[in-house]
Amino acid sequence: MGARATKPRRGSLEGRARERGEASTATAARAAASDGSDSDEGPPPPPWVKRDDATVETEVNDPEAWINDALAGSAMGEALIRRCGVIAKKWADAMPKSTWLRITKSGRLVKEMRESAPVIVRTMAYVDAMAVPENRDEKCTIVDLCSGFGYLAMFLSELLPKEKVEEIVMVDKMWAMFGTEPKSHHINWAHVYGEGEWRYEWPIALSTRKVDLKDRAQVKQMANHLFSRWNGPFIVLGIHLCGILSIKAVEIFNRHSNVKQLILKPCCLPDFSWTYKEEYFEVGSHKHRIPTKEVCSRGKWKKNKWIGPPRHTLKVKFEAWNDHLCRSIDEEEGNVRSEVQEIKVQEKHFQNLFIFSEREVTRKCIAEEATGTRFPTPSGTEAGRWCPTGTGYGTHVKNSRQ
């Protein structure tokens, strides 16, 4: 009787070698069969070139022509597109190569500009309609929620009249704390504050603020250190806000009486796990209720692939989500007008709804009124709370408003 062939024991040197060989063969076969079409990470969009050392660099020799071509047909219109092209060339000439490459990497700049085109157009119209203020603290301030790298704020700084706009504040939890050195997991802010001896002079000042919008205490601090800082009107922008972050943007508009305009473009729906925790979201002083089962969705993006129910089945929920968000905005007895508009900025997706709200009459923001919190109390004894430092400075006392 012939000797029976034995399979190498799992974990042995021979077994591991065979497993590696089989895995390599299978990987090669899949790659050949798919011809790259099923890859989770497709080739980077032009004008990007992938280097052998795994770094990625752009080769944009003519930024102006690149922007004009990439944004053609967007909601900006030809005149505004040409202005953006001139701005891109200005940045490329003025910035160090490392900073310019960081701005253009992955083709993100063009994608953000196409999808933010209606926001830029509407913001410019809002500011153009404003009178030139006599005092600096009456100038407009723009707040870009979940700003990310800040492409929208960067272009607005170049496009808006500086005699009407004092500052553009980019709010994101991934910024480093002001005055500290950014770490590897933070957004690199060299394009905002400069690097080494170089610094770009933005026509309208850009600033960053590290805020997690899901942290109630941090949002309250925005009333104290941002919205009550100036007398002038604020414009709040919320582009691509995922899940309940859109509710946070609505609440910021509702609670701060000096926010003149809100432009909101929701992105993905709230996660379905909310249906196990809440029957509904309650938003606004009129306590509008958003049923969680009506707007929450299963599924998520993973490596640029959607894992969940067919995307087209979520369109009805997305429309309901935007309708509820719009109805969550306080009308203030006719002082606030809100509407949902569909503007086609994504050809292959249905997230093309924008919410525009405008407050007819604004008044100075009072932090205690906006948050229901008095900051700071002089002592821990008065606050009725124990303070780790023993001083009590900075502790909060809630008033009657909830």
C-alpha positions as CSV (number, residue, x, y, z in Angstrom):
1,M,0.0,0.0,0.0
2,G,1.4,3.4,-1.0
3,A,2.2,5.9,1.6
4,R,-0.6,8.4,2.2
5,A,0.1,12.0,1.6
6,T,-0.2,14.0,4.8
7,K,-1.3,17.7,5.0
8,P,1.3,19.9,6.8
9,R,0.2,20.7,10.3
10,R,-1.4,24.2,10.6
11,G,1.1,26.5,12.2
12,S,4.2,24.6,11.2
13,L,6.8,26.2,9.0
14,E,5.8,24.1,6.0
15,G,2.1,24.8,6.6
16,R,2.7,28.6,6.9
17,A,4.8,28.6,3.7
18,R,2.0,26.8,1.8
19,E,-0.6,29.1,3.1
20,R,1.4,32.1,2.0
21,G,1.9,30.6,-1.4
22,E,-1.8,29.8,-1.8
23,A,-2.8,33.3,-0.6
24,S,-0.4,34.9,-3.1
25,T,-1.7,32.7,-5.9
26,A,-5.3,33.6,-5.1
27,T,-4.6,37.3,-4.8
28,A,-2.9,37.2,-8.2
29,A,-5.7,35.3,-9.8
30,R,-8.3,37.7,-8.4
31,A,-6.3,40.7,-9.6
32,A,-6.0,39.2,-13.1
33,A,-9.7,38.3,-13.3
34,S,-11.0,41.7,-12.0
35,D,-8.6,43.7,-14.2
36,G,-8.6,46.3,-11.4
37,S,-12.3,47.0,-11.7
38,D,-13.3,45.6,-8.3
39,S,-10.5,47.2,-6.4
40,D,-11.5,48.9,-3.2
41,E,-9.1,51.7,-4.0
42,G,-9.2,52.8,-7.6
43,P,-6.5,54.9,-9.2
44,P,-6.3,58.4,-8.0
45,P,-8.1,60.9,-10.1
46,P,-6.1,63.0,-12.6
47,P,-3.9,65.0,-12.4
48,W,-2.5,62.8,-9.7
49,V,0.4,60.3,-10.2
50,K,1.1,57.5,-7.7
51,R,4.8,57.2,-6.9
52,D,6.7,54.0,-6.3
53,D,7.6,55.2,-2.8
54,A,3.9,55.4,-1.9
55,T,3.8,59.2,-1.9
56,V,1.4,61.1,-4.1
57,E,2.1,64.3,-5.9
58,T,0.1,66.5,-8.2
59,E,1.5,67.7,-11.5
60,V,-0.7,70.7,-12.1
61,N,1.3,72.9,-14.4
62,D,-1.5,75.3,-15.1
63,P,-3.9,75.6,-12.0
64,E,-6.1,78.2,-13.7
65,A,-6.8,76.0,-16.7
66,W,-7.3,73.0,-14.4
67,I,-9.9,74.7,-12.3
68,N,-11.7,76.2,-15.3
69,D,-12.0,72.7,-16.9
70,A,-12.8,70.8,-13.7
71,L,-15.6,73.2,-12.6
72,A,-17.1,73.7,-16.0
73,G,-20.9,73.2,-15.9
74,S,-21.1,73.7,-12.1
75,A,-23.6,75.9,-10.3
76,M,-21.0,78.7,-10.1
77,G,-21.4,80.0,-13.6
78,E,-18.5,80.9,-16.0
79,A,-17.6,84.3,-14.4
80,L,-17.2,82.9,-10.9
81,I,-15.3,79.8,-12.2
82,R,-12.8,82.0,-13.9
83,R,-12.3,84.0,-10.7
84,C,-11.7,80.7,-8.8
85,G,-9.1,79.7,-11.5
86,V,-7.2,83.0,-11.0
87,I,-7.3,82.3,-7.2
88,A,-5.9,78.8,-7.6
89,K,-3.0,80.2,-9.7
90,K,-2.4,82.8,-7.1
91,W,-2.1,80.1,-4.4
92,A,0.2,78.0,-6.5
93,D,2.5,80.9,-7.1
94,A,2.5,82.2,-3.5
95,M,2.6,79.0,-1.5
96,P,5.5,76.5,-0.9
97,K,5.2,73.4,-3.1
98,S,4.5,71.2,-0.1
99,T,1.5,73.4,1.0
100,W,0.1,73.6,-2.6
101,L,0.4,69.8,-3.0
102,R,-1.4,69.3,0.2
103,I,-4.2,71.5,-1.0
104,T,-4.7,69.7,-4.3
105,K,-4.1,66.1,-3.2
106,S,-6.5,63.4,-4.2
107,G,-8.5,65.8,-6.4
108,R,-10.3,66.8,-3.2
109,L,-10.3,70.5,-4.0
110,V,-12.2,70.2,-7.2
111,K,-14.8,67.8,-5.6
112,E,-15.4,70.1,-2.7
113,M,-15.8,73.1,-5.0
114,R,-18.3,71.5,-7.3
115,E,-20.5,70.4,-4.3
116,S,-20.1,73.7,-2.5
117,A,-20.9,75.9,-5.5
118,P,-24.5,76.7,-4.4
119,V,-23.1,77.6,-1.0
120,I,-20.6,80.0,-2.4
121,V,-23.1,81.7,-4.7
122,R,-25.7,82.1,-1.9
123,T,-23.1,83.3,0.6
124,M,-21.8,85.9,-1.8
125,A,-25.4,87.1,-2.4
126,Y,-26.0,87.4,1.3
127,V,-22.9,89.5,1.8
128,D,-23.5,91.7,-1.2
129,A,-26.9,92.6,0.2
130,M,-25.3,93.8,3.4
131,A,-24.4,97.5,4.0
132,V,-20.8,98.3,4.7
133,P,-20.7,98.6,8.5
134,E,-19.2,101.7,10.2
135,N,-17.6,99.7,13.1
136,R,-15.4,96.7,13.0
137,D,-17.5,94.7,15.5
138,E,-20.5,95.1,13.3
139,K,-18.9,93.3,10.3
140,C,-20.1,89.8,9.3
141,T,-18.5,86.7,10.7
142,I,-18.8,83.3,8.8
143,V,-18.7,80.0,10.7
144,D,-17.9,76.9,8.7
145,L,-19.0,73.9,10.7
146,C,-17.1,70.6,10.2
147,S,-14.8,72.5,7.9
148,G,-12.3,69.8,7.3
149,F,-9.3,71.2,5.5
150,G,-11.1,74.4,4.8
151,Y,-11.5,74.6,1.0
152,L,-14.8,76.5,1.3
153,A,-13.4,79.0,3.7
154,M,-10.3,79.6,1.7
155,F,-12.2,80.5,-1.5
156,L,-14.7,82.7,0.4
157,S,-11.8,84.6,1.9
158,E,-10.7,85.5,-1.6
159,L,-14.1,86.1,-3.0
160,L,-16.0,88.1,-0.4
161,P,-15.4,91.9,0.3
162,K,-13.2,92.3,3.3
163,E,-14.9,95.6,4.2
164,K,-18.0,93.6,5.1
165,V,-16.6,90.4,6.5
166,E,-14.3,90.4,9.6
167,E,-13.4,86.7,9.9
168,I,-14.1,83.2,8.7
169,V,-13.9,80.6,11.5
170,M,-13.3,77.0,10.6
171,V,-14.8,74.6,13.2
172,D,-13.7,71.0,13.3
173,K,-12.8,68.5,16.0
174,M,-9.7,67.5,14.0
175,W,-8.0,70.9,14.4
176,A,-5.3,71.1,17.1
177,M,-6.0,73.3,20.0
178,F,-4.9,76.9,19.2
179,G,-1.4,77.7,20.4
180,T,-0.3,74.0,20.3
181,E,1.7,72.1,17.7
182,P,-0.5,69.9,15.4
183,K,0.2,66.2,15.7
184,S,0.0,63.6,13.0
185,H,-3.7,62.9,13.6
186,H,-4.6,66.6,13.3
187,I,-5.4,68.6,10.2
188,N,-2.3,70.3,9.0
189,W,-2.9,74.0,9.2
190,A,0.1,75.3,7.4
191,H,-2.1,76.9,4.7
192,V,-3.9,78.8,7.5
193,Y,-1.1,79.9,9.8
194,G,2.0,79.3,7.7
195,E,5.0,77.2,8.2
196,G,8.5,78.3,9.1
197,E,9.0,81.9,8.1
198,W,6.4,81.7,5.4
199,R,2.7,82.8,5.9
200,Y,0.0,83.4,3.3
201,E,-1.9,86.7,3.8
202,W,-5.5,85.8,3.5
203,P,-7.7,88.8,2.4
204,I,-10.2,87.9,5.1
205,A,-8.7,86.4,8.2
206,L,-9.1,82.6,8.6
207,S,-9.0,81.0,12.1
208,T,-9.5,77.5,13.4
209,R,-11.5,76.3,16.4
210,K,-11.4,72.8,17.7
211,V,-14.9,71.8,18.6
212,D,-16.7,68.5,18.7
213,L,-20.3,69.4,17.8
214,K,-21.5,66.3,19.6
215,D,-20.1,67.6,22.8
216,R,-22.7,69.8,24.4
217,A,-20.2,71.7,26.6
218,Q,-18.0,72.6,23.7
219,V,-20.9,73.9,21.7
220,K,-21.9,76.0,24.6
221,Q,-18.4,77.5,24.8
222,M,-18.9,78.7,21.2
223,A,-21.7,81.0,22.4
224,N,-19.4,82.4,25.1
225,H,-16.2,82.8,23.0
226,L,-17.5,83.2,19.4
227,F,-21.1,84.2,18.9
228,S,-21.2,86.8,21.7
229,R,-17.8,88.1,20.7
230,W,-19.1,90.4,17.9
231,N,-22.2,92.5,17.4
232,G,-22.3,91.9,13.7
233,P,-24.4,89.2,12.0
234,F,-23.1,85.6,11.6
235,I,-23.5,83.3,8.7
236,V,-23.4,79.6,9.6
237,L,-22.4,77.0,6.9
238,G,-22.9,73.3,7.4
239,I,-21.8,71.4,4.3
240,H,-21.7,67.6,4.2
241,L,-22.8,67.2,7.8
242,C,-23.3,63.5,8.6
243,G,-26.1,62.1,10.7
244,I,-27.1,64.1,13.8
245,L,-24.5,66.8,13.1
246,S,-27.2,68.4,10.9
247,I,-29.4,68.7,14.0
248,K,-26.5,70.4,15.8
249,A,-26.3,73.0,13.0
250,V,-30.0,73.7,13.3
251,E,-29.7,74.1,17.1
252,I,-26.8,76.5,16.7
253,F,-29.0,78.6,14.4
254,N,-32.0,78.4,16.7
255,R,-30.1,79.4,19.9
256,H,-28.0,82.3,18.7
257,S,-30.0,85.3,17.9
258,N,-27.3,87.0,15.8
259,V,-27.0,84.3,13.2
260,K,-28.5,85.9,10.1
261,Q,-28.3,82.9,7.7
262,L,-27.9,79.2,7.9
263,I,-26.9,77.2,4.8
264,L,-27.1,73.4,5.5
265,K,-26.4,70.5,3.2
266,P,-27.0,67.2,5.0
267,C,-25.0,64.2,4.0
268,C,-25.7,60.7,5.3
269,L,-28.6,59.7,7.4
270,P,-28.4,59.1,11.2
271,D,-27.4,55.5,12.0
272,F,-30.1,53.0,12.6
273,S,-28.8,52.4,16.2
274,W,-30.6,55.5,17.2
275,T,-33.9,53.7,16.8
276,Y,-33.0,51.5,19.8
277,K,-32.2,54.5,22.0
278,E,-34.7,57.2,21.0
279,E,-38.2,57.2,19.6
280,Y,-37.7,60.6,18.1
281,F,-35.3,63.6,18.1
282,E,-36.8,66.7,19.6
283,V,-35.5,70.0,18.1
284,G,-36.3,73.7,18.5
285,S,-38.2,75.7,21.1
286,H,-41.4,74.4,19.4
287,K,-40.1,70.9,20.1
288,H,-40.5,69.5,16.6
289,R,-40.3,65.7,16.8
290,I,-38.3,63.7,14.2
291,P,-39.2,60.0,14.3
292,T,-36.0,58.0,14.3
293,K,-37.5,55.1,12.4
294,E,-38.5,57.5,9.6
295,V,-35.0,59.0,9.0
296,C,-32.4,56.5,10.4
297,S,-30.7,54.1,8.1
298,R,-28.7,50.9,8.2
299,G,-25.5,50.7,6.2
300,K,-22.2,52.7,6.0
301,W,-19.3,53.4,3.6
302,K,-16.2,51.3,4.0
303,K,-13.2,51.9,1.7
304,N,-15.3,53.8,-0.7
305,K,-17.9,51.0,-1.0
306,W,-21.4,51.1,0.3
307,I,-22.3,48.3,2.7
308,G,-26.0,48.2,3.3
309,P,-29.4,48.4,1.5
310,P,-29.5,49.6,-2.1
311,R,-28.7,53.3,-2.0
312,H,-31.8,54.3,-4.1
313,T,-34.1,52.9,-1.4
314,L,-32.8,55.6,1.0
315,K,-33.9,58.5,-1.1
316,V,-37.3,58.7,0.5
317,K,-35.7,58.8,4.0
318,F,-33.3,61.4,2.9
319,E,-36.1,63.7,1.7
320,A,-38.0,63.1,4.9
321,W,-34.8,63.9,6.9
322,N,-34.3,67.3,5.1
323,D,-38.0,68.1,5.5
324,H,-37.9,67.4,9.3
325,L,-34.7,69.5,9.6
326,C,-36.3,72.4,7.9
327,R,-39.3,72.2,10.1
328,S,-37.0,72.0,13.2
329,I,-35.9,75.6,12.6
330,D,-37.8,78.0,14.8
331,E,-39.9,80.4,12.8
332,E,-39.9,83.1,15.6
333,E,-43.3,84.3,14.7
334,G,-42.4,84.9,11.1
335,N,-38.9,86.4,11.7
336,V,-37.2,83.3,10.2
337,R,-37.8,82.0,6.7
338,S,-36.6,78.5,5.7
339,E,-36.8,76.4,2.6
340,V,-35.4,73.2,1.1
341,Q,-34.1,73.4,-2.4
342,E,-32.8,70.7,-4.7
343,I,-29.7,71.7,-6.6
344,K,-27.9,69.1,-8.7
345,V,-24.3,68.9,-7.6
346,Q,-23.9,65.1,-7.5
347,E,-24.8,63.2,-10.7
348,K,-24.7,59.7,-9.3
349,H,-26.2,60.3,-5.8
350,F,-29.4,61.8,-4.4
351,Q,-27.8,64.1,-1.7
352,N,-28.7,67.2,-3.6
353,L,-30.9,69.0,-1.1
354,F,-29.9,72.3,0.5
355,I,-31.6,74.0,3.5
356,F,-31.6,77.8,3.4
357,S,-32.7,79.8,6.5
358,E,-32.7,83.5,7.0
359,R,-33.4,85.6,10.2
360,E,-35.0,88.9,9.2
361,V,-34.1,90.8,12.4
362,T,-31.0,89.8,14.5
363,R,-29.9,91.0,17.9
364,K,-26.8,90.6,20.0
365,C,-26.1,87.1,21.3
366,I,-26.1,86.8,25.1
367,A,-24.3,83.6,26.1
368,E,-26.5,82.9,29.1
369,E,-29.6,83.2,27.1
370,A,-28.3,81.0,24.3
371,T,-27.0,78.2,26.5
372,G,-29.0,78.4,29.7
373,T,-25.6,78.5,31.5
374,R,-23.8,81.3,33.4
375,F,-20.1,81.5,32.7
376,P,-18.0,81.6,34.8
377,T,-19.1,81.5,38.4
378,P,-16.7,83.1,40.9
379,S,-16.3,80.2,43.2
380,G,-17.1,76.5,43.6
381,T,-19.1,77.2,46.7
382,E,-21.5,79.5,44.8
383,A,-21.7,77.0,42.0
384,G,-22.7,74.3,44.4
385,R,-20.2,72.0,42.7
386,W,-16.8,70.6,43.8
387,C,-14.0,71.9,41.5
388,P,-10.8,69.9,41.1
389,T,-8.6,73.0,41.2
390,G,-10.2,74.2,44.4
391,T,-11.0,77.6,42.8
392,G,-14.3,76.9,41.2
393,Y,-13.4,79.2,38.3
394,G,-15.1,78.1,35.1
395,T,-17.7,75.9,36.7
396,H,-21.2,76.3,35.4
397,V,-24.6,77.0,37.0
398,K,-27.8,76.1,35.1
399,N,-30.6,78.7,35.2
400,S,-34.3,77.9,34.8
401,R,-34.0,77.4,31.0
402,Q,-33.4,73.8,30.0
